[in-house]
């Protein structure tokens, strides 16, 4: 077992172990870093129990990264890690270089409004089920809703105000006006 270390104070999810790969203890990991092989570039990773995992090597294979952790010695140990979430402390990540760049975790807790100022709710999480990022929003009442985190659905992030602006139609939060237009028939020529 990896030695237990302290958990990150401000954890940021960098990957999830998807299972064992081969016989020597490698793991398939779904990486959330911009370059998937950079999984270990920010130092050791930790799970929710505080176990430490140091990336010894990482290589792409289809839509995952095959990772060799220093602390994982064999396939049996790698199999026990299936589903394990891997985190680093937020302080280990570099600050965004551009004013319009941000980490998704930094957006959790922000208010969500429409362009006209109507309250939609609060960001509670981001998910990626394989087709792009999804933002989960808790409205003032009722269950959470999920919308695509795309430029069409989320055209603006106002970091100064701490607000995400959504476009309700593109986000799937409102239906287009479906009123049928009045029947406009073409006039017919008078028959004389």
Backbone torsions as a table, in degrees:
resi	resn	phi	psi	omega
1	UNK	NA	143.8	176.0
2	UNK	-65.6	148.9	177.9
3	UNK	-65.2	144.0	178.5
4	UNK	-79.5	131.4	179.9
5	UNK	-127.0	-178.3	-179.7
6	UNK	-75.5	146.3	177.7
7	UNK	-77.5	151.4	174.8
8	UNK	-62.9	141.1	178.8
9	UNK	-72.9	-38.4	177.6
10	UNK	-122.7	76.8	-173.6
11	UNK	-69.3	140.3	174.0
12	UNK	-124.0	125.2	-178.3
13	UNK	-71.2	123.2	178.1
14	UNK	-109.0	-19.8	-178.9
15	UNK	-173.2	166.7	177.2
16	UNK	-133.4	129.4	178.7
17	UNK	-72.9	129.2	-179.4
18	UNK	-101.7	-3.0	179.1
19	UNK	137.6	179.7	-179.0
20	UNK	-79.0	153.4	176.3
21	UNK	-132.9	115.6	179.5
22	UNK	75.1	-165.1	-173.8
23	UNK	-104.1	-9.8	-171.2
24	UNK	-100.0	13.0	175.3
25	UNK	96.1	9.0	176.1
26	UNK	-73.5	155.5	-178.8
27	UNK	-125.7	144.3	169.5
28	UNK	-85.8	127.2	-177.1
29	UNK	-128.4	133.9	171.8
30	UNK	-87.9	111.7	-174.6
31	UNK	-95.3	139.9	178.0
32	UNK	-107.6	12.1	176.7
33	UNK	-82.0	156.7	-178.1
34	UNK	-55.8	-49.8	171.0
35	UNK	-100.2	111.5	-174.2
36	UNK	-53.6	-28.4	-179.4
37	UNK	-79.0	-4.6	177.4
38	UNK	-83.0	14.9	-176.4
39	UNK	-51.5	-37.3	-179.2
40	UNK	-99.1	7.5	-175.5
41	UNK	-69.7	-15.2	-175.3
42	UNK	-107.8	16.9	179.3
43	UNK	101.9	-171.4	-178.4
44	UNK	-65.1	150.8	177.0
45	UNK	-99.0	155.9	179.7
46	UNK	-132.6	147.2	172.9
47	UNK	-94.5	-178.1	-175.8
48	UNK	-67.0	-19.0	178.2
49	UNK	-89.1	-5.8	180.0
50	UNK	93.8	5.3	176.8
51	UNK	-70.1	139.1	-175.5
52	UNK	-97.5	141.0	177.7
53	UNK	-135.1	118.4	-179.3
54	UNK	-103.5	124.1	-178.8
55	UNK	-75.2	119.7	177.1
56	UNK	-90.0	-38.7	176.8
57	UNK	-156.1	154.5	177.9
58	UNK	-149.2	134.4	177.4
59	UNK	-141.8	146.7	179.6
60	UNK	-73.3	144.8	170.5
61	UNK	-149.4	105.6	-175.2
62	UNK	56.7	-119.2	-176.0
63	UNK	-102.0	16.8	177.1
64	UNK	-131.9	175.8	174.6
65	UNK	-116.6	132.7	174.8
66	UNK	-92.2	118.9	-172.3
67	UNK	-117.8	138.6	171.8
68	UNK	-108.8	115.6	177.1
69	UNK	-95.1	139.6	178.4
70	UNK	-56.7	-39.3	-173.5
71	UNK	-80.2	-9.5	-177.1
72	UNK	-105.3	115.7	-171.2
73	UNK	-97.7	-23.3	-176.7
74	UNK	-151.1	174.2	-177.6
75	UNK	-61.0	-39.6	-179.7
76	UNK	-58.9	-43.8	178.0
77	UNK	-65.5	-42.9	179.4
78	UNK	-61.3	-38.8	179.1
79	UNK	-63.5	-34.9	-180.0
80	UNK	-69.4	-15.7	-178.9
81	UNK	-88.0	-3.3	-178.2
82	UNK	-52.2	124.9	179.6
83	UNK	86.5	-3.0	-177.6
84	UNK	-70.9	128.5	176.6
85	UNK	-86.6	139.6	-176.3
86	UNK	-118.3	128.7	-173.1
87	UNK	-124.9	158.8	164.4
88	UNK	-126.8	163.3	175.3
89	UNK	-76.8	142.6	-178.7
90	UNK	-53.5	-33.7	-178.6
91	UNK	-65.0	-18.4	179.8
92	UNK	-80.1	-14.6	-177.6
93	UNK	-89.5	144.5	178.1
94	UNK	-70.1	152.6	175.8
95	UNK	-71.6	144.0	177.2
96	UNK	-57.1	141.1	-176.4
97	UNK	-81.1	-34.5	-176.8
98	UNK	-104.0	154.9	-179.1
99	UNK	-68.3	-22.2	179.4
100	UNK	-98.7	12.1	175.5
101	UNK	-102.0	149.5	-177.9
102	UNK	-162.6	165.3	171.9
103	UNK	-96.1	139.1	-179.2
104	UNK	-56.8	-37.7	179.5
105	UNK	-61.0	-27.8	179.2
106	UNK	-71.3	-15.9	-179.3
107	UNK	-90.4	-14.3	178.6
108	UNK	-64.0	130.8	-178.9
109	UNK	99.5	-12.3	179.1
110	UNK	-72.3	151.8	175.6
111	UNK	-72.9	152.2	177.3
112	UNK	-123.1	127.4	-179.5
113	UNK	-134.9	161.9	170.4
114	UNK	-83.4	170.5	178.6
115	UNK	-61.0	-26.0	179.3
116	UNK	-88.5	2.1	176.2
117	UNK	94.6	2.5	178.0
118	UNK	-69.2	134.5	-178.9
119	UNK	-73.0	128.6	176.6
120	UNK	-103.0	-39.7	-179.5
121	UNK	154.6	-147.4	-177.7
122	UNK	-134.1	140.1	177.0
123	UNK	-69.1	125.9	177.9
124	UNK	-110.8	-23.9	-178.6
125	UNK	-170.1	165.4	171.7
126	UNK	-123.0	144.7	179.8
127	UNK	-134.1	153.4	173.0
128	UNK	-136.6	104.5	-178.9
129	UNK	-94.9	11.6	176.0
130	UNK	112.6	-14.8	-178.7
131	UNK	-113.4	17.5	-179.3
132	UNK	118.5	165.0	-176.9
133	UNK	-69.4	142.6	177.0
134	UNK	-123.3	134.8	176.8
135	UNK	-103.8	131.8	178.2
136	UNK	-100.0	128.4	-174.5
137	UNK	-122.4	134.7	175.2
138	UNK	-98.9	110.1	177.5
139	UNK	-74.0	167.7	179.5
140	UNK	-55.9	-31.8	177.6
141	UNK	-138.2	149.9	175.8
142	UNK	90.1	-177.9	-177.5
143	UNK	-74.4	165.0	178.2
144	UNK	-66.8	156.8	175.7
145	UNK	-125.0	152.0	178.7
146	UNK	-119.3	134.5	178.6
147	UNK	-130.5	156.5	177.0
148	UNK	-66.9	140.1	176.4
149	UNK	-94.2	73.6	-178.2
150	UNK	-121.7	166.2	179.8
151	UNK	-64.8	-32.3	178.9
152	UNK	-69.2	-42.6	-177.4
153	UNK	-81.2	-33.9	-179.1
154	UNK	-125.7	81.1	-174.9
155	UNK	-74.3	-16.3	-176.1
156	UNK	-149.4	141.7	171.2
157	UNK	-123.4	113.3	-178.6
158	UNK	-98.8	88.7	-176.0
159	UNK	-63.7	-35.3	-179.4
160	UNK	-62.0	-41.8	178.5
161	UNK	-85.2	-15.3	-177.0
162	UNK	72.3	41.9	-175.5
163	UNK	-133.9	140.0	170.8
164	UNK	-104.3	129.5	179.3
165	UNK	-98.7	128.5	178.3
166	UNK	-114.8	153.0	174.3
167	UNK	-101.0	107.9	-170.9
168	UNK	-54.7	-40.1	-178.3
169	UNK	-69.6	-47.3	179.9
170	UNK	-65.9	-30.1	-179.8
171	UNK	-81.4	-9.3	-178.7
172	UNK	79.3	18.9	-179.3
173	UNK	-93.0	-12.2	179.8
174	UNK	-142.6	152.1	178.0
175	UNK	-97.8	147.6	177.2
176	UNK	-65.5	152.0	178.5
177	UNK	-60.8	119.3	-176.2
178	UNK	-105.8	11.3	177.1
179	UNK	-60.5	132.9	178.3
180	UNK	-74.1	138.4	175.7
181	UNK	-67.7	153.9	178.6
182	UNK	-58.4	148.7	-180.0
183	UNK	-68.9	114.4	-179.9
184	UNK	-111.8	98.5	-179.6
185	UNK	-88.4	148.4	176.3
186	UNK	-73.1	138.0	179.2
187	UNK	-64.8	143.2	178.6
188	UNK	-100.3	149.6	179.1
189	UNK	-71.5	139.3	178.1
190	UNK	-66.5	135.3	177.4
191	UNK	-86.9	117.5	178.2
192	UNK	-99.7	NA	NA
